[in-house]
Amino acid sequence: MILAVIPFGITASASADIWTSTVDIDRWLGGAGTYSWDQPVTSDFQILCDSINSAYLAILAWGVDGNNDTVTVNGISQGTLANGRPILLGWSWTTFSLGDILVQQGWAFGDPLQVALNYNETGRWNSLFLESSTLWIDYTNGTAPAATVPEPATLLLLGFGLAGLVIRKRIYP
């Protein structure tokens, strides 16, 4: 009987990926309260091998007024909607950087982000229209850890050892 030991190495190459997801919220909010939603995240990312180049959450809303509409992601305050760039007729596009949250808060393997808007609509419009939320993640697929391959002398020693065990078993059952 001949025994063979064949080692296999695991290799991968690094490549950059950009992933986006948009949640259409389409909701009027009046008075004061909290509105929450889950923001989908790619399941392709793995904390140990990959790295985040940048990650942003952009919220599109109408009637943003008064610096009193705050956004949290996974329970961490990101700032107010009023810091966004006003665009046409009361619409505001606010962007928050999320790279640190994804790495430091234990996010992994596609768990959705929990986004919440704490609103207090007592300003000029007395209401807020929350249109959408878009997440951009620019990340690099890293190289997976390679399997260690023993040196040839070690493989030869293992092969002779296993062959010896088989021969001994046949001679002395």
C-alpha positions as CSV (number, residue, x, y, z in Angstrom):
1,M,0.0,0.0,0.0
2,I,1.4,3.4,-0.9
3,L,0.3,6.5,1.0
4,A,0.6,9.9,-0.4
5,V,0.3,13.2,1.4
6,I,-0.7,16.1,-0.9
7,P,-0.8,19.6,0.6
8,F,-3.2,22.2,-0.8
9,G,-2.6,25.9,-0.4
10,I,-5.4,28.4,-0.3
11,T,-4.7,31.7,-2.2
12,A,-6.8,34.7,-3.1
13,S,-6.0,38.0,-4.6
14,A,-7.0,41.5,-3.4
15,S,-9.5,43.5,-5.4
16,A,-11.6,46.6,-4.6
17,D,-15.4,46.5,-4.6
18,I,-18.0,49.2,-4.3
19,W,-21.4,48.1,-2.9
20,T,-24.5,50.2,-2.5
21,S,-28.0,49.7,-1.1
22,T,-30.9,52.1,-1.1
23,V,-33.9,51.9,1.3
24,D,-37.0,53.8,0.0
25,I,-38.6,55.1,3.2
26,D,-41.2,57.6,1.8
27,R,-42.6,58.6,5.2
28,W,-44.0,61.9,6.6
29,L,-42.9,62.5,10.2
30,G,-44.6,65.1,12.4
31,G,-44.2,66.2,16.0
32,A,-41.4,64.5,17.9
33,G,-40.3,60.9,18.0
34,T,-38.0,58.3,16.5
35,Y,-38.2,56.5,13.2
36,S,-35.9,53.4,12.7
37,W,-35.0,51.2,9.7
38,D,-32.5,48.5,8.8
39,Q,-30.0,49.4,6.1
40,P,-28.8,46.2,4.2
41,V,-25.1,45.6,4.1
42,T,-23.1,43.3,1.8
43,S,-22.4,39.8,3.0
44,D,-19.2,39.6,0.9
45,F,-17.1,41.6,3.5
46,Q,-15.1,39.7,6.2
47,I,-13.4,41.6,9.0
48,L,-10.3,39.5,9.2
49,C,-9.3,39.5,5.5
50,D,-10.9,42.6,4.0
51,S,-10.5,46.3,4.6
52,I,-12.9,49.3,4.3
53,N,-11.6,52.1,2.2
54,S,-14.7,54.3,2.9
55,A,-18.3,53.9,3.9
56,Y,-21.1,56.6,3.7
57,L,-24.7,56.8,4.5
58,A,-26.7,59.5,2.7
59,I,-30.2,60.5,3.7
60,L,-32.5,62.4,1.4
61,A,-35.3,64.4,3.2
62,W,-37.6,67.3,2.6
63,G,-38.4,70.0,5.2
64,V,-35.2,69.7,7.3
65,D,-35.2,72.6,9.7
66,G,-33.7,73.6,13.0
67,N,-30.7,71.3,13.6
68,N,-32.9,69.1,15.7
69,D,-33.2,65.9,13.6
70,T,-30.4,63.6,14.7
71,V,-29.3,60.3,13.1
72,T,-27.8,57.3,14.9
73,V,-26.3,54.2,13.4
74,N,-26.0,51.1,15.6
75,G,-26.7,53.4,18.6
76,I,-23.9,55.9,17.8
77,S,-24.8,59.5,17.0
78,Q,-23.8,60.6,13.5
79,G,-25.0,64.2,13.6
80,T,-28.0,66.2,12.4
81,L,-29.8,66.2,9.1
82,A,-29.5,70.0,9.0
83,N,-25.8,69.6,8.2
84,G,-26.7,68.4,4.7
85,R,-26.4,70.2,1.5
86,P,-29.8,71.8,0.7
87,I,-30.8,71.1,-2.9
88,L,-34.0,72.0,-4.6
89,L,-37.1,73.4,-2.8
90,G,-36.4,72.3,0.7
91,W,-34.8,69.0,-0.1
92,S,-31.7,68.1,1.8
93,W,-29.0,65.4,1.1
94,T,-27.0,64.6,4.3
95,T,-24.0,62.3,4.2
96,F,-22.4,60.6,7.2
97,S,-19.1,58.7,7.2
98,L,-19.5,55.2,8.6
99,G,-16.1,53.5,8.2
100,D,-15.3,53.4,11.9
101,I,-18.7,52.0,12.8
102,L,-18.4,49.1,10.5
103,V,-14.9,48.1,11.8
104,Q,-15.0,49.1,15.5
105,Q,-18.6,48.1,16.4
106,G,-18.2,44.4,15.5
107,W,-20.2,44.5,12.2
108,A,-19.5,41.5,10.1
109,F,-21.0,39.1,7.4
110,G,-23.9,41.2,6.2
111,D,-25.6,42.2,9.4
112,P,-27.9,45.2,8.6
113,L,-27.1,48.5,10.1
114,Q,-29.8,49.8,12.5
115,V,-30.4,53.5,11.5
116,A,-32.7,55.8,13.6
117,L,-33.8,59.3,13.0
118,N,-34.7,61.2,16.2
119,Y,-36.9,64.1,15.0
120,N,-38.5,67.1,16.5
121,E,-40.7,68.9,13.9
122,T,-41.6,72.2,15.5
123,G,-39.9,74.5,13.1
124,R,-41.0,76.1,9.9
125,W,-42.6,73.1,8.2
126,N,-43.9,71.2,11.3
127,S,-43.2,68.0,9.4
128,L,-40.4,66.2,7.6
129,F,-40.6,63.9,4.6
130,L,-38.0,61.1,4.8
131,E,-37.4,60.0,1.2
132,S,-34.6,57.5,1.2
133,S,-31.4,56.2,2.7
134,T,-28.4,55.0,0.6
135,L,-25.3,53.2,1.9
136,W,-22.0,53.1,-0.1
137,I,-19.2,50.8,1.0
138,D,-15.9,50.9,-0.8
139,Y,-13.8,47.9,0.4
140,T,-10.9,45.8,-0.6
141,N,-11.1,42.0,-0.7
142,G,-7.9,41.0,1.0
143,T,-6.0,37.8,0.6
144,A,-7.3,34.9,2.7
145,P,-4.7,33.4,5.0
146,A,-2.8,30.8,3.1
147,A,-2.6,27.2,4.4
148,T,0.9,26.4,5.7
149,V,2.7,23.8,3.6
150,P,5.3,21.7,5.4
151,E,8.8,21.5,3.9
152,P,9.5,18.4,1.8
153,A,11.7,16.7,4.5
154,T,8.7,16.8,6.9
155,L,6.4,15.4,4.3
156,L,8.8,12.6,3.6
157,L,9.1,11.8,7.3
158,L,5.3,11.7,7.6
159,G,5.0,9.4,4.6
160,F,7.6,7.0,6.0
161,G,6.0,7.1,9.4
162,L,2.5,6.3,8.0
163,A,3.9,3.5,5.8
164,G,5.7,2.0,8.8
165,L,2.5,2.0,10.8
166,V,0.6,0.2,7.9
167,I,3.4,-2.4,7.6
168,R,3.5,-3.0,11.3
169,K,-0.3,-3.4,11.4
170,R,-0.1,-6.1,8.6
171,I,2.7,-8.0,10.3
172,Y,1.4,-7.8,13.9
173,P,-2.4,-7.7,13.6
